[in-house]
Amino acid sequence: MPHPSTTPPLVSAAPGGLAIDVGGREPLAMIDPWRPAPLAIITHAHADHAYRGSERYLCSKPGKGVLQTRMGKDAAIESHAYGQPFRVEGEAGAVEVTFFPAGHVLGSAQVRLRVLESKQPADDRTWVVTGDCNFSAREANPNPTCARFQPVACDVLLIESTFGLPIYRWPDPREEFEKLNNWWRMNAANGRTSIVMAYGLGKAQRVLAGLDPSIGPIGVHGAIETLIPNYEAEGVELPEVVHTTQKARKGLRGVAMVIAPPGILGSPWLRSFGSTRTSMASGFMLVRGRRRWRSFDHGCVISDHADWPGLLGIVEASGAKSVGVTHGSSEPLARYLAQTRGLETFVVPTRYRGEAEEETASNDAGEGD
Amino acid sequence: MRAFTELYDAIDSTTATSEKLTAMADYFESASPNDAAIAAYFLSGQRVLRTVPTKLLYGLTLEITGLPGWLVDASYAQVGDFSETIALLLPDPGKGSDASLTEIYERSIVPLATSDDAARRAIILDAWREMDARQRYVYQKLIRGGLRVGVQKKMVVRAIAMAHDLEPAIVAARMSGRMDPTPEWYESVTSEDAGEDIARPLPFYLAHQLDDKPEDTLGNRGEWLAEWKYDGIRAQLIVPHDPHHNPPMLWSRGEEDVGEQFPEILAAARALPGGTVLDGEVLGWEGDRPAPFAFLQTRLNRKAKTAGQLPMFDERRIVLRAFDVLRFEGKDVRGVTLRERRNILAYLELPAPTIAATKPVEETTWEGLASLRETSRERRVEGLMLKHMGGVYGIGRTKPGDGTGWWKWKIGPMTLDAVLVMAQHGSGRRAGLYTDYTFALWHDGELVNFAKAYSGLTNEEIERVDNWIRRNTVRRAGPVREVKPELVFELGFEGVQVSTRHKSGLAVRFPRILKWREDKTADEADELASLRRLAQQ
């Protein structure tokens, strides 16, 4: 990573994740490690960012519930409120860490980092790692199920780029939900069950919040239902749902909207709803080919990631002179920022998959259920 | 343009043919005749006279968005469709155009054909200015030469028929000639049925399966016409009264207009007198016998205007072997005996070699016919057809009470025992169940895949096999499950051919499951060599 001085950068891509390094033998902590680490700072609880097995976890206050559900009840998780700096110490020094809302899913956090003490000469710049983030310049808050993205000033910004191409400009989510509700209404009128595929954490609850419960009953797959109490505990209001037990499915058939994880497509579980129409809630649904390849009947363009103007807005608001871009269209975005904004940019290789995961997540959830 | 764009989206957003049809029918019902004509024109696959080159649109996109070319390229790589990439990149569209499809067509599409680049740029920029993103996308599709929205002409035919309460065959006949994006053309297609259409197919007469020996059930050999039973596409060739006004048409048994796939037959049909309807089989022909079915397959569901554009191989041609005549000089002759109809067929002087009458098999005894039938495979036929010379041309599968009628006397299918090695989900009713199977045969101690077959099993067997597959999967690759090679099935098929495209080096025709051989284990399945021997017959 380019850096003017000879001191190593505070954050760098290491084999097991993003390492926070102040010059010791071991990193001080890891951000979203995909291998077990002594100390894991978690931006959000999605499966490609939060892995089991680390000794200690740090996350935002509102993110603790979902992280605990996913990491298991024995995982040692310490949480901190948004905007409250705290200290992380190691043998080689100490760093100030602050979480800020990233607007992605419940509890998602950007991580701001500054070196407080170090035995060796250290990187004195302020870093912000966005994690997955969602920001819209137009919308007051595009996502009512989590705190709104908050711009944070920094010297170096590590930003995601799941939708880092200019083709991605999100339509107004209210219009997309209106279309989804109309689609549901039409299907129900024709005696068809509406199935909307949405990733279990975040997207599913956001879709839930956008549905009009007056149209009919709303069913949720078990994988989604387990997370709803975490949302309720954080004060997020969601419409009432029916768990899709075998018995309940009868009442849902032909009238309901059912939210299910994407892996469910083509499973016997799905067939038990009788005649169905399927939709997928994802930013990728903006592109026809992505909608068509799995033969979705409908695409709901709802994303929990920033679109192209959103990403440019985040970079601008941060005031960062140096920008690292990770997972997604990292190369085009880095090149564009360097060319048009005169920023120092670099690509950070990671294993995060962003929304791609939501689309390809193929588990056997529900098979045989 | 708004309604047409909504129609495009409605068609595009469903995989169900019935919903596509309903969406189109709704559009045709409410659109002006001119809008409807333009919509029918493009939905049927017609194109603008001169397409706008991608280069011009690319240049305009760079100019308007101010994006670097490499970023537009990177975007295209993600979208995979240039029309859509432009639509997604162009700066914020307004509320969209309320102009009718006709206005857009006349103002922003037709003039492109005759303008120079500067004028074309101005026309396109004007069009973009008034349109929203979806309209721009559809507009780009139109000017770049093709909607490609998963609709074929026959679906447009059905939708127009639905919208105007007409018989699909009549609409198809009227749409079989030249299509024009004009209200006059549309009105000529949708005018009320004046009974002028002889172009609709008559019901096909179908044969029954003969399971017993013919001498036991059919009686005197002398009263029967024997013909080889060809394995092609049963078709009705219709030459209207005035072939110059209404071109000849070729209908398959599924009431599908297949003329576009076999233009050489339509061309040859122009030599026939007006008011003729022939019944026969469309075949690939090679020397003195039918070409392998695979040759005919290269033509199926492909549209071509002239024979020159079609895949052609040396000494192989497409022919119609006519075995009956249903109309002659405009008169329905289905009520006269087969003997008389064959006389008419002889009298017609069919334009050979493309259209010719079938030759009767002259063998005079049933025993002689039976032994000749054993040569069916090398003749590339399915067996024999036996038709009573004194019988009329019936409707469908009706069995005449007078002992006449048509019988198919087929040779048995080839069979082999094969091992189930892979499975995939079925579709439709069987979606979610593993019903699409891949089978393998032994070769040098290894299993080599040779055929795919959809289930020919009972529902109860399907569920048991599905359950077994789920519990015995050894590997998954996308939707495909590789399973333990344990289950054995008896497969039947109609023919075997050498193939370079198949791993086994052989391609089987119409493979299907005859029986689940639960009594057999995998090592008792057949060898690939047995299949090769069948291919050499």
Chai-1 contact restraints between the chains, C-beta under 6 A:
chainA,res_idxA,chainB,res_idxB,connection_type,confidence,min_distance_angstrom,max_distance_angstrom,comment,restraint_id
A,L165,B,S75,contact,1.0,0.0,6.0,A-B,restraint_1
A,L165,B,Q78,contact,1.0,0.0,6.0,A-B,restraint_2
A,P166,B,L67,contact,1.0,0.0,6.0,A-B,restraint_3
A,P166,B,L89,contact,1.0,0.0,6.0,A-B,restraint_4
A,I167,B,S75,contact,1.0,0.0,6.0,A-B,restraint_5
A,I167,B,L88,contact,1.0,0.0,6.0,A-B,restraint_6
A,I167,B,L89,contact,1.0,0.0,6.0,A-B,restraint_7
A,G266,B,H425,contact,1.0,0.0,6.0,A-B,restraint_8
A,G266,B,G432,contact,1.0,0.0,6.0,A-B,restraint_9
A,S267,B,G432,contact,1.0,0.0,6.0,A-B,restraint_10
A,P268,B,G432,contact,1.0,0.0,6.0,A-B,restraint_11
A,R271,B,G432,contact,1.0,0.0,6.0,A-B,restraint_12
A,V287,B,V79,contact,1.0,0.0,6.0,A-B,restraint_13
A,R288,B,E84,contact,1.0,0.0,6.0,A-B,restraint_14
A,G289,B,G80,contact,1.0,0.0,6.0,A-B,restraint_15
A,S295,B,T15,contact,1.0,0.0,6.0,A-B,restraint_16
A,D297,B,T14,contact,1.0,0.0,6.0,A-B,restraint_17
A,H298,B,S13,contact,1.0,0.0,6.0,A-B,restraint_18
A,P332,B,L71,contact,1.0,0.0,6.0,A-B,restraint_19
A,P332,B,A74,contact,1.0,0.0,6.0,A-B,restraint_20
